[in-house]
Amino acid sequence: MNMLDFTHFNAAFPTDGPTPYDSTFARQIETFRKSFDGDLFIDRVLRALGIKDASKVYPPHSPAALRSLHNQIITSSPHISPHARLSVLFYLLLDFDEKRGPRTSNLASSLAEESGLPANYQVLMRGLWHMDRSEFKFALEHLCHPSLPSEFADDIIAVLVKHAKKTEDDYSLPLAYYHTVQPVLKTSESLELLFGALARTSVMEALYFTRKWPEVTRRGLFERLVGSVIEGGESVGTRGMELVSLPLEGQEEEWFNEFVGAREKGGRGGKSVRAVRVMREVVTGRGLEQVGVNGVGW
């Protein structure tokens, strides 16, 4: 069986029928791009192929622009694998399928079958395509597949956590992705965002997460956890009880006392700081002589 020669435009893209790339589609994509701080996942993929100004070439604004983008994809750096190039064409054809009706159009799947694009590339690009449209639940059905590399994990975590902050403050999606994929995070931003999501969801889980890191990073995360509870406003009661009941190790107990003590002396955190300190002393048995804790803010 002869493989499809995707270097020819007419072999990769349909020559008749509706095209998705009109002004309405362009406005929709720009709305999504702005919601992602100006960077879609397809932008990242195109840059990886060596295509600069990715946001200016996607979406293509005319048939000629689509041909130009196709040419850039197939003539990009010689170090780029054919499968990587094909995966971008696959992504673009998902746009065509959406326009023509996903139940009746299967241009992307046909390209993959006729060109021999491996399944894991298809799964990845479908996931990124859904991410770019803020269809996060559908995206994770693909991006949590065990066959996928975790090269976009930092960006996926960042987008999911930021979206949760802007909407219902529900961190179940980023945490589900993290627990399923177990990626090694490479950027400080994604680490901080993930840890913030963990800390707001489960103080205990956040504590165990800190123990995976070297001491300097671990202490910084631990102090951030304690600080997030102290500064938690109305949630200080529930999360405060969870915090003071943690099974801290000796070093963590020292960090806790130093951090809370410094906050209390500095007048930061108000009654929450004193409440956390006193209750921790009671839990550990150090403050039983101060059991008169009425009025400490719980």
MARTORVEX-225792 format. One record per residue: y, x, z of N, C-alpha, C in turn. Coordinates in steps of 0.05 Angstrom, whole numbers, plus 5000, padded with zeros to 4 digits. Layout:
YXZYXZYXZ;...
//
This chain:
497650175000500050005000502550185000;504350124981506850284980508850185001;510050375015511950305035514650235022;516150065035518749985025520650235025;522150265004524050485002526750375012;527250395038529550275050532150425044;531950655029534350795022535850644999;534450464986535750294966536850044979;539349984976540549764989539149494983;538549454958537349194950534449164960;533249384968530549374980530749295010;532949375022533249325051534549065057;536448975040538048735046537648525024;537848265031537648055011540048064992;539547994968541647984947542747714943;541547504956542647234953542447094980;543546854981543446705006545846775024;546246635046548546675063548446945078;550747055082551047305097552347245124;551647375145552847315171555647425175;556447615158558847765164561347635153;562247425167564747295160566647325183;569047215181571147255201570347135228;568846915227568046785253566146975268;564147085253562247275265563747515276;565647615261567147855270568647795296;569847565298571247495323569347475347;566947355341564947335363564147605373;563647785354562748055362564948205377;567348175369569548305383569848195411;569347945414569447825441567347945459;564847975448562748105463563448395469;564548525449565248815453567248855475;569248675476571248695497570048645525;568148455526566848405551565148635561;564348815543562849045549564549295551;567049255557568949485559569149635533;568949495511569449615485567149755472;564749725483562449885473559849725473;559049635449556549495446554249695446;551749595448549449775446549149875418;549749705398549549795370551550025365;553850015379555750235376554550495386;553150485408551850725419549650825400;548150645389546050725370547250855345;549350735334550550855310551751125316;552851165340553951425347551651635349;549351535359547051715361546151805333;546651645313546051725286548151905273;550251945289552452115278554551965264;554551705266556551535253558951495272;561151605265563551585282564951325278;566651255297568151005296566350765292;564250755308562250545304563450265306;565350235323566549965326568149875301;568750065283570149995259568249925236;565750015238563949965216562049725222;561849655248560249415255561949215271;561948965262560548865239562048935213;560548975191561849015165563348765157;565748805145567448575140567248475111;565548595095565248515067562548625057;561648515034559148625022559448925016;561749015008562249295002562049455028;563049345050562849485076560049505086;558449295080555549305087554149525072;554749545046553549755030554350035040;556850055048557850315059556450385085;556050185102554650235127551750315121;550450175103547650245095547550535086;549550615070549550895060549951095083;551651025102552051205125549551235141;548051015144545551025159543551195146;543151175120541051325107541851615101;544451675102545351955097546252095122;545751975145546652105170545052355175;545552495197544452755203541452775195;540752995182537953025174535953045197;537053085221535353105244534552825255;535752615244535052345252532552255238;530652145253528152055242528451815224;526751775205526751525189526551275206;524951285227524551055244527150975258;528751175265531351125278533150985259;533251075234534850955213533950665208;531350635205530250365200530850175223;530950275247531350095270534149975268;536150125258538850015255538849795233;537449855211537249645190535949395201;533949435218532549215231534549045247;536249185263538249045279540048885261;541048995239542748855221541448605209;538948635203537448405191537048185212;537048245237536948045258539447865256;541747985248544147825243543647625221;542347715199541747545177539847315185;537847385201535947185210537346975227;539147055244540546865261542246675243;543546785224545246625206543546425190;541246505181539646345163537746165179;537546205204535746045221533346205228;533146285254530946465263528146345259;527946075256525345955253524445965224;526246005206525546005177526046285164;527646445176528246705164526946925181;525547105168524247325182524747595167;527247635159527947875143527448125160;528148115185527748355202524748425205;523148225211520348275214519048375187;519948265165518848345139519548635133;522048715139522848995136521049175152;520549095178518949255196516149285185;515049065175512249075165512049235140;513849205122513749335096514549635097;515949705118516749985121515150145141;513449995157511850135177513450205202;515550045208517050105233515350035257;514950235275513150195298514149965316;512349835330512949605346514949665368;514749905380516649965402519549975393;520050065368522750075357523749785354;521949605344522649325340523349195367;521749245387522149135414524849225425;525349485423527849595433530249475419;530249465393532549365379532949065383;530848915386531148625393532448605420;531548765439532748765466535748835465;536449035450539249125449540948905434;539748785414541148575399541848345418;539948265435540448045454542548145475;542348395484544348495503547148475491;547448545466550148535453551248255451;549548055454550447775454550447645481;550147815501550147725529547847535535;545747555520543347385525541447555542;542147595566540847805583537947745590;537347495595534547425602532747475578;533647395554532047455530531847755526;534047895531534048185527531948325544;531748235570529948375588527048315582;526548095568523748045559522848265541;524648385527523948615509524348885522;526548915536527349175547525649265571;524149085583522349155605519549225595;519249235568516549295557515849585565;513349635574512549905583512550115561;512550035535512450235514515150365508;517350255521519950345513520850585530;522450775517523650985532525950875549;526951025568529150925585531851045578;532151125553534651275546537151105549;536950845547539250665550539350545578;537750635596537450505622540150505638;541550725637544150735652546050525642;546250495615548050305604547150015609;544549975608543449705613544049625642;543549805661544149745689547049685693;548749855681551649815684552649545673;551649475649552549225637551548985654;549048995663547948765678549348735705;549948955719551248935745554148835741;555548945722558348865717558448565710;556448475694556448195687555948025712;554148105729553547955753556047935771;557648155772560048155788562047945778;562247925751564147745739563347455740;560847405744559847125743558947025770;556446975773555446835797554747025819;555247285816554547485836551547485843;549947435822547047435825545947685812;544747855828543948115818540948125812;539747895808536847885803536148025777;537747995756537048125730537148425731;539348555740539348845741537148955759;536648815781534548915800531748875788;531348655773528748615760528348825739;530348895724530149105704529449375718;530949435739530449695753527649715765;526849505778524149515791521949515771;522349395748520249385727520049655712;522349755704522449995687522350255704;523450245728523650485745524850725731;527250685719528450905704529551125722;529751365712531251575725534151565716;535851475733538651445726540051715724;541751735703543051995697546052005703;547251775706550151775710550851675738;553051775749553851685775554751395775;555951305753556751025751554450835754;552350885739550050705740548750705768;548550945780547450975806549050815827;551750835826553450695844553250395840;553250305815553050025809550449905819;548250045813545649955822545449945852;546450145865546350155894548049925906;550349875894551949655904550449395902;548949355880547449105876545149095897;543849315902541749325923542949265950;545149385957546349345983547249065988;548148925967549048645971546648455971;544348545961542048375960540148415984;539648665992537848726014538648986027;539648976051540449216066537949396070;535749286075533249436080532449586054;532449446032531649566007533649795999;536149746005538149955999537750206015;536950166041536350396058534050566046;531850436038529650576027530350716001;532250595986533150715961534550975967;536150985988537651235994535751466000;533351406010531551616018530251755994;530751665970529651785946531352025936;533652065948535552255937535952495955;536952715944537552955960539552885982;539653056003541152996027544052916022;545453076005548353026001548752745989;547252685968547452425955546452205974;544352265988543152066007545151986028;546552186040548452116061550751946050;551652026026553851876014553051586009;550651535999549751265994549351116021;548251256041547851126067550551036079;552551206077555151136088556350906072;555850906047556850686030555550426038;552950436045551450196054552650086079;553050266099554250176124557050066120;558650206104561350116098561449846085;559549796067559449536053558949306072;557349356093556749146113559249106131;560349316140562749296157564949156144;565349206118567549086103566648826089;564448716098563348486084564648216090;566748206105568147956110566347756124;566047526112564547306124561547366126;560547546109557747606109556947816130;558947906146558248116165556248026185;556147766192554247676212551347716203;550547606180547847626170547147916163;548848036147548248306138548548506161;550348446180550648616203548148626220;546948396224544448386239542248536225;542148516198540248666183540648966186;543249046185543949326187543149446214;543849316236543349426262540449426269;538849276255535949266260534349456243;535649616226534249796209532650006224;530350086214528750296227529750576218;532050656229533350906221531851146231;531751356214530751616223532851756238;532051976252533952116269536452196256;536252316232538552406217540352166209;539051946201540551706194542051586218;540751606241542051506265544651666271;544551926267546852096271549052026251;548251986225550251906205551551646212;549851456221550851186228552951216250;552251356272554151376294556651526286;556451726270558851876262560651706244;559451556226560951396207562351166221;560751016238561850786252563950886273;563351106286565251216306567851286293;567751416270570251496256571851246247;570451046238571750796230573150666254;571750666276572850526300575250676310;575050946311577351106321579751076302;579151056276581251036257582450766254;581350576269582350306268581650156242;579650246228578850116203576349946207;576449706197574149526199574349316221;576349346239576849146259574549086277;574148826284572048746302569248796290;569048806264566448846252565249116260;566949316261565949586269564949586297;566449476315565549466343563049296346;562949076332560548896333558049046324;558249186302555949336292555149556311;557149696322556449916341555149806366;556249606378555149496402552349386398;551949236376549349116371547249326365;548049546352546149766347545349896373;547249916391546550036417544649856433;544949596430543149416443540349426431;540249436404537649446390536149696397;537549916400536250176405535850226435;536950046452536650086480538750266493;540650366477542650546488544850396502;545150146495547549996506546749766524;544449776537543649546553545549496576;546949706585548749666607551249516597;551449486570553749346559552949076547;550848956559549748716547551748486546;553948506560555948296557557348306531;555948216510556948246483558347996473;558947806492560347566483563047636473;563747526451566347576440566547816421;564347936414564548166396564648086367;564647836361565047756334562647646319;560347636332557947536319558047226318;
//
